[in-house]
Amino acid sequence: MALSSQLLEKMVCPKCKGKLSYQEDENRLVCENCRLAYRITDDIPVLLMDEAEKID
């Protein structure tokens, strides 16, 4: 199940408050500013900095 566009518009990165982009194929939200990826589990975004994955 994809995240709704209304929800995506309101969600921000917990670290920098920047915009998050949804990568449906990887089922995660990505902050390009911080270079962090937040996983989505059971259709619920896990926006915890401690659990974010650093991306290159």
Sequence and secondary structure as in RCSB ss.txt:
>XXXX:A:sequence
MALSSQLLEKMVCPKCKGKLSYQEDENRLVCENCRLAYRITDDIPVLLMDEAEKID
>XXXX:A:secstr
    HHHHHH B TTT  B EEETTTTEEEETTTTEEEEEETTEE   GGG EE  
